[in-house]
Amino acid sequence: MTMIQELNLQENDQEIHILVIRSARKSLGLEVRDQNTVLARIPARLPDRELKQFVETHREWILKKTQIAAQREENRKATPAPPLESLSKTDRMKIQLKIGKRVRHYCEIIGVTVGWVTVKNQKTRWGSCSAKGNVNFNYQLAFLPEELLDYVVIHELAHRRHMDHSKEFWAEVERYCPDYRERREMLKQFAL
C-alpha cells in the first residue's frame, strides 16, 4: 500500500514542499519536480526520524537542484503555439498531418510500427508511447523547430524497442538522432 505525507524544508525565504511517498520499495530516492516541490520515495516502514535525517543529509543537494529548477523555469520561453481551442478544424488537421508524416518517416527509418498516432494537448509531456504501441504527441510540437519535433518522435519510437530509459534505449535514440542531448536541452527551453 502506498502512503503519502508532506514535509516542509525552510531555507531563508524559500519553502520547499517534500511529498513523501511510502511504498514497498527498499531504497530511498529524491526527485526534484519544480522549484518548490521534491518527491521523496521511501520504504513504507522507514521511521520518521530516519526520513528527517535523510532529508537533512541531502539538504544542500535539494537546495541546489531546486535553485537550478527555478533558474530553468525563469529562462523558459513560452511555446509559440496558440491555445488548441482557438485553432480551426483545418489547422488541427494540418498539425495531425505534419506530426503523422514525421512519425511515418521515422517508423520506416527505425523499422518499427505504431498503433494509433494521437495529437492532443498534453499538460506535462511532449510525447508518450504505450505498451500497445500507441503514441501520443503534444500539438505544440508542430509550432517548434522541426529538429525538436523529430527528436520527440524518435524518442517515442525508440520506446517501441525499449519501454524504459535504459542505456540501450538512449543508444537507440542516439543511433537516429546523434545530437539528441543538444535537442533535449533545447526542448527544455520551452514551457508546456
Residue frames as qw, qx, qy, qz and C-alpha x, y, z in Angstrom:
[[0.000, 0.888, 0.460, 0.000, 0.00, 0.00, 0.00],
 [0.411, 0.355, -0.007, 0.840, 1.30, 3.46, -0.89],
 [0.290, -0.813, -0.408, 0.297, 1.07, 6.23, 1.70],
 [0.373, 0.569, 0.065, 0.730, 1.74, 9.91, 1.06],
 [0.397, -0.780, -0.307, 0.374, 2.71, 12.56, 3.57],
 [0.364, 0.810, 0.018, 0.459, 4.22, 16.03, 3.31],
 [0.603, -0.483, -0.144, 0.619, 7.24, 17.68, 4.91],
 [0.252, 0.953, 0.053, 0.159, 8.42, 21.25, 4.51],
 [0.716, -0.122, -0.031, 0.686, 12.00, 22.40, 4.25],
 [0.005, 0.989, 0.142, -0.045, 12.54, 26.07, 5.07],
 [0.670, -0.070, 0.104, 0.732, 15.62, 27.91, 3.78],
 [0.103, -0.117, 0.036, 0.987, 15.68, 31.70, 4.16],
 [0.466, 0.280, 0.136, -0.828, 12.61, 32.89, 2.23],
 [0.527, 0.191, -0.685, -0.465, 12.18, 29.66, 0.28],
 [0.663, -0.130, 0.604, -0.423, 9.79, 26.93, 1.39],
 [0.361, 0.270, -0.812, -0.372, 10.22, 23.57, -0.30],
 [0.829, -0.098, 0.223, -0.504, 7.41, 21.02, -0.09],
 [0.081, 0.334, -0.934, -0.096, 8.63, 17.46, 0.16],
 [0.845, -0.017, -0.076, -0.529, 5.98, 14.94, -0.85],
 [0.214, -0.386, 0.889, -0.119, 6.88, 11.67, 0.85],
 [0.826, 0.119, -0.305, -0.459, 5.70, 8.52, -0.90],
 [0.404, -0.370, 0.812, -0.202, 5.98, 5.40, 1.23],
 [0.852, 0.249, -0.236, -0.396, 5.73, 2.12, -0.65],
 [0.959, -0.193, 0.206, 0.030, 7.09, -1.43, -0.79],
 [0.606, 0.683, -0.312, 0.264, 10.47, -0.30, -2.07],
 [0.833, -0.345, -0.192, 0.388, 13.80, -0.90, -0.31],
 [0.512, 0.084, -0.003, 0.855, 15.76, 2.17, -1.33],
 [0.040, -0.796, -0.310, 0.519, 15.36, 5.89, -0.67],
 [0.451, 0.284, 0.423, 0.732, 15.23, 8.37, -3.53],
 [0.028, 0.673, 0.224, -0.704, 14.72, 12.06, -4.20],
 [0.378, 0.418, 0.577, 0.590, 13.32, 13.70, -7.32],
 [0.000, 0.402, 0.133, -0.906, 13.01, 17.45, -7.83],
 [0.349, 0.611, 0.703, 0.102, 9.70, 18.22, -9.55],
 [0.221, 0.829, 0.179, 0.482, 10.00, 22.01, -9.66],
 [0.234, 0.535, -0.363, 0.726, 11.50, 24.90, -7.74],
 [0.418, -0.422, 0.379, -0.710, 9.27, 24.27, -4.72],
 [0.910, -0.106, 0.138, -0.378, 8.48, 20.55, -4.82],
 [0.151, 0.468, -0.871, -0.007, 10.56, 17.45, -4.19],
 [0.911, -0.136, -0.218, -0.322, 9.37, 13.82, -4.17],
 [0.145, -0.502, 0.821, -0.229, 10.94, 11.54, -1.58],
 [0.869, -0.001, -0.377, -0.321, 10.29, 7.87, -2.30],
 [0.116, -0.496, 0.765, -0.395, 11.00, 5.72, 0.73],
 [0.341, -0.117, -0.933, 0.001, 10.27, 2.27, 2.22],
 [0.491, -0.598, -0.405, -0.487, 6.88, 2.11, 3.95],
 [0.756, -0.554, -0.322, 0.137, 8.35, 1.15, 7.33],
 [0.491, 0.309, -0.238, 0.779, 11.12, 3.76, 7.45],
 [0.332, -0.656, -0.500, 0.458, 10.84, 5.61, 10.80],
 [0.135, 0.960, 0.205, 0.132, 10.10, 9.34, 10.62],
 [0.410, -0.820, 0.264, 0.299, 13.38, 10.21, 12.34],
 [0.611, -0.110, 0.585, 0.522, 15.32, 8.39, 9.58],
 [0.386, 0.727, 0.471, 0.318, 13.26, 10.20, 6.95],
 [0.103, -0.994, -0.021, 0.041, 14.10, 13.56, 8.52],
 [0.556, -0.571, 0.445, 0.408, 17.76, 12.56, 8.78],
 [0.610, 0.273, 0.585, 0.459, 17.74, 11.53, 5.09],
 [0.227, 0.897, 0.302, 0.228, 16.24, 14.89, 4.08],
 [0.311, -0.921, 0.163, 0.167, 18.70, 16.81, 6.26],
 [0.669, -0.277, 0.511, 0.462, 21.65, 14.84, 4.85],
 [0.460, 0.369, 0.577, 0.566, 20.54, 15.83, 1.35],
 [0.007, -0.854, -0.317, 0.413, 19.59, 19.41, 2.23],
 [0.130, -0.607, 0.372, 0.690, 22.35, 21.01, 0.12],
 [0.197, 0.081, 0.840, 0.500, 21.54, 18.79, -2.86],
 [0.118, 0.695, 0.708, -0.042, 17.83, 19.67, -2.58],
 [0.036, -0.839, -0.103, 0.533, 18.57, 23.40, -2.37],
 [0.182, -0.407, 0.582, 0.680, 20.97, 23.27, -5.32],
 [0.166, 0.242, 0.867, 0.402, 18.58, 21.30, -7.53],
 [0.087, 0.783, 0.594, -0.161, 15.54, 23.45, -6.68],
 [0.073, -0.751, 0.122, 0.644, 17.58, 26.58, -7.49],
 [0.167, -0.158, 0.748, 0.622, 18.53, 25.06, -10.85],
 [0.135, 0.527, 0.826, 0.145, 14.84, 24.27, -11.46],
 [0.011, 0.840, 0.319, -0.438, 13.90, 27.86, -10.59],
 [0.114, -0.573, 0.410, 0.700, 16.54, 29.23, -12.97],
 [0.177, 0.107, 0.857, 0.472, 15.41, 26.90, -15.73],
 [0.109, 0.701, 0.699, -0.091, 11.80, 27.99, -15.21],
 [0.042, -0.806, -0.052, 0.589, 12.81, 31.65, -15.35],
 [0.110, -0.445, 0.596, 0.659, 14.71, 31.09, -18.61],
 [0.391, 0.318, 0.850, 0.155, 11.95, 29.13, -20.33],
 [0.175, 0.101, -0.339, -0.919, 10.30, 30.56, -23.37],
 [0.645, 0.293, 0.437, -0.554, 6.61, 30.29, -23.96],
 [0.450, 0.156, 0.798, 0.369, 5.84, 27.78, -26.67],
 [0.130, 0.221, -0.242, -0.936, 4.73, 29.76, -29.73],
 [0.099, -0.310, -0.894, -0.307, 1.57, 27.68, -30.05],
 [0.408, -0.287, -0.024, -0.866, -1.86, 29.29, -29.82],
 [0.515, -0.069, 0.695, -0.497, -4.37, 27.64, -27.46],
 [0.152, 0.078, 0.943, 0.284, -5.72, 24.44, -29.01],
 [0.241, 0.623, 0.683, -0.296, -9.32, 25.65, -28.65],
 [0.181, 0.757, -0.034, -0.627, -8.58, 28.67, -30.84],
 [0.103, -0.298, 0.771, 0.554, -7.39, 26.56, -33.78],
 [0.700, 0.260, -0.143, -0.650, -9.75, 25.81, -36.63],
 [0.921, 0.021, 0.375, -0.108, -10.58, 22.24, -37.59],
 [0.738, 0.646, -0.128, 0.146, -8.40, 22.71, -40.69],
 [0.061, 0.780, -0.541, 0.307, -5.44, 23.87, -38.59],
 [0.688, -0.378, 0.567, -0.248, -5.84, 20.90, -36.25],
 [0.933, 0.304, 0.191, -0.012, -5.89, 18.57, -39.24],
 [0.501, 0.769, -0.328, 0.223, -2.69, 20.19, -40.60],
 [0.288, -0.668, 0.617, -0.301, -0.99, 19.64, -37.23],
 [0.866, -0.085, 0.463, -0.170, -2.10, 15.98, -37.18],
 [0.841, 0.535, 0.014, 0.083, -0.80, 15.50, -40.73],
 [0.223, 0.824, -0.457, 0.249, 2.53, 17.23, -40.00],
 [0.448, -0.524, 0.675, -0.264, 3.26, 15.13, -36.93],
 [0.905, 0.126, 0.372, -0.163, 1.89, 11.96, -38.55],
 [0.694, 0.686, -0.208, 0.067, 4.19, 12.47, -41.54],
 [0.032, 0.715, -0.645, 0.268, 7.26, 12.67, -39.26],
 [0.704, -0.256, 0.599, -0.282, 6.11, 9.54, -37.39],
 [0.912, 0.368, 0.164, -0.076, 5.72, 7.57, -40.65],
 [0.452, 0.783, -0.402, 0.144, 9.09, 8.84, -41.88],
 [0.125, -0.608, 0.721, -0.309, 10.93, 7.68, -38.76],
 [0.857, -0.062, 0.430, -0.278, 8.97, 4.42, -38.44],
 [0.854, 0.514, -0.077, 0.014, 10.36, 3.49, -41.83],
 [0.298, 0.737, -0.530, 0.296, 13.92, 4.52, -40.94],
 [0.357, -0.480, 0.686, -0.415, 13.93, 2.88, -37.49],
 [0.425, 0.063, -0.873, -0.229, 12.00, -0.18, -38.64],
 [0.080, 0.203, 0.813, -0.541, 9.16, -0.08, -36.11],
 [0.205, -0.492, -0.624, -0.571, 5.40, 0.13, -36.31],
 [0.123, 0.013, 0.502, -0.856, 2.91, 2.01, -34.16],
 [0.101, 0.548, 0.828, -0.067, -0.78, 1.68, -33.42],
 [0.070, 0.913, 0.389, 0.105, -2.68, 4.93, -33.07],
 [0.402, 0.099, -0.082, 0.907, -0.95, 8.28, -33.51],
 [0.179, -0.842, -0.509, -0.004, -2.79, 10.84, -31.39],
 [0.295, 0.280, -0.103, 0.908, -2.08, 14.56, -31.28],
 [0.381, -0.775, -0.486, -0.137, -3.58, 16.40, -28.32],
 [0.066, -0.785, 0.268, -0.555, -2.98, 19.00, -25.66],
 [0.795, -0.256, -0.468, 0.289, -0.87, 17.24, -23.05],
 [0.301, -0.942, 0.002, -0.151, -0.20, 19.34, -19.96],
 [0.547, -0.724, 0.409, 0.097, 3.08, 17.75, -18.85],
 [0.691, -0.135, 0.617, 0.351, 4.54, 15.79, -21.76],
 [0.230, 0.535, -0.456, -0.673, 5.75, 16.32, -25.28],
 [0.671, 0.195, -0.593, -0.400, 5.00, 12.71, -26.15],
 [0.574, -0.292, 0.695, -0.320, 4.30, 9.24, -24.82],
 [0.518, 0.229, -0.749, -0.344, 4.25, 5.65, -26.04],
 [0.792, -0.267, 0.294, -0.464, 2.02, 2.91, -24.63],
 [0.462, -0.280, 0.839, 0.062, 2.93, -0.76, -24.29],
 [0.673, 0.466, 0.568, -0.081, 0.43, -1.44, -27.11],
 [0.501, 0.093, 0.448, 0.734, 2.42, 0.81, -29.43],
 [0.100, 0.883, 0.406, 0.216, 0.08, 3.79, -29.46],
 [0.466, -0.044, -0.116, 0.876, 1.92, 7.11, -29.50],
 [0.055, -0.913, -0.399, 0.063, 0.68, 10.48, -28.30],
 [0.479, 0.156, 0.021, 0.864, 2.18, 13.84, -29.15],
 [0.068, -0.677, -0.343, 0.647, 1.60, 17.31, -27.79],
 [0.468, 0.779, 0.379, 0.176, 0.11, 19.52, -30.51],
 [0.130, -0.954, 0.137, 0.233, 2.54, 22.30, -29.51],
 [0.654, -0.255, 0.530, 0.477, 5.39, 20.33, -31.14],
 [0.535, 0.599, 0.484, 0.347, 4.07, 21.46, -34.52],
 [0.062, 0.987, 0.067, 0.134, 5.00, 25.05, -33.62],
 [0.543, -0.697, 0.370, 0.287, 8.58, 24.29, -32.56],
 [0.214, 0.645, -0.638, -0.362, 11.62, 23.88, -34.83],
 [0.891, 0.169, -0.296, -0.299, 11.34, 20.64, -36.81],
 [0.463, 0.369, -0.749, 0.297, 14.53, 19.23, -35.25],
 [0.273, -0.207, 0.664, -0.665, 12.77, 19.27, -31.86],
 [0.828, 0.117, 0.051, -0.546, 9.68, 17.58, -33.27],
 [0.756, 0.355, -0.547, -0.051, 11.94, 14.95, -34.84],
 [0.118, 0.363, -0.792, 0.477, 13.75, 14.37, -31.53],
 [0.557, -0.081, 0.512, -0.649, 10.46, 13.72, -29.69],
 [0.867, 0.261, -0.168, -0.390, 9.23, 11.42, -32.48],
 [0.580, 0.401, -0.692, 0.154, 12.50, 9.44, -32.43],
 [0.155, -0.311, 0.718, -0.603, 12.39, 9.30, -28.61],
 [0.725, 0.023, 0.346, -0.595, 8.87, 7.85, -28.60],
 [0.855, 0.345, -0.308, -0.236, 9.57, 5.42, -31.43],
 [0.294, 0.456, -0.787, 0.293, 12.68, 4.16, -29.58],
 [0.495, -0.189, 0.615, -0.584, 10.25, 3.06, -26.88],
 [0.882, 0.212, -0.145, -0.396, 8.88, 0.54, -29.40],
 [0.719, 0.314, -0.589, 0.196, 12.14, -1.34, -28.80],
 [0.412, -0.033, -0.646, 0.642, 12.84, -0.35, -25.18],
 [0.342, -0.745, -0.429, -0.380, 9.94, 0.65, -22.90],
 [0.609, -0.669, -0.176, 0.387, 12.29, 2.31, -20.42],
 [0.198, 0.954, -0.213, 0.077, 15.09, 4.86, -20.34],
 [0.869, -0.323, 0.252, 0.279, 17.93, 2.34, -20.13],
 [0.256, -0.573, 0.512, 0.587, 21.35, 2.66, -21.75],
 [0.371, 0.193, 0.815, 0.402, 20.03, 0.57, -24.63],
 [0.215, 0.829, 0.509, -0.085, 17.12, 2.97, -25.09],
 [0.048, -0.898, 0.120, 0.420, 19.39, 6.04, -25.24],
 [0.361, -0.301, 0.702, 0.535, 21.74, 4.20, -27.62],
 [0.358, 0.505, 0.750, 0.233, 18.73, 3.60, -29.89],
 [0.102, 0.940, 0.239, -0.221, 17.80, 7.29, -29.75],
 [0.238, -0.736, 0.390, 0.499, 21.40, 8.29, -30.47],
 [0.514, 0.064, 0.739, 0.431, 21.58, 5.97, -33.48],
 [0.272, 0.654, 0.605, 0.364, 18.88, 8.03, -35.24],
 [0.065, -0.957, -0.097, -0.264, 19.48, 11.38, -33.53],
 [0.733, 0.100, -0.333, 0.585, 23.22, 11.71, -32.74],
 [0.127, 0.299, -0.251, 0.912, 22.77, 15.20, -31.25],
 [0.460, -0.591, -0.616, -0.245, 19.79, 14.21, -29.08],
 [0.483, -0.441, -0.435, 0.619, 21.39, 15.67, -25.94],
 [0.112, -0.079, 0.082, 0.987, 21.52, 19.13, -27.51],
 [0.317, -0.347, -0.553, -0.688, 17.98, 18.81, -28.85],
 [0.515, -0.533, -0.660, 0.121, 16.72, 17.65, -25.46],
 [0.341, -0.370, -0.276, 0.819, 18.31, 20.71, -23.83],
 [0.068, -0.095, -0.317, -0.941, 16.78, 22.97, -26.49],
 [0.414, -0.460, -0.685, -0.384, 13.36, 21.42, -25.83],
 [0.456, -0.487, -0.578, 0.470, 13.70, 22.18, -22.11],
 [0.147, -0.081, -0.026, 0.985, 13.81, 25.87, -23.03],
 [0.369, -0.261, -0.419, -0.788, 10.13, 25.72, -23.96],
 [0.311, -0.026, 0.683, -0.660, 7.45, 25.61, -21.29],
 [0.121, -0.313, -0.899, -0.282, 4.49, 23.28, -21.60]]
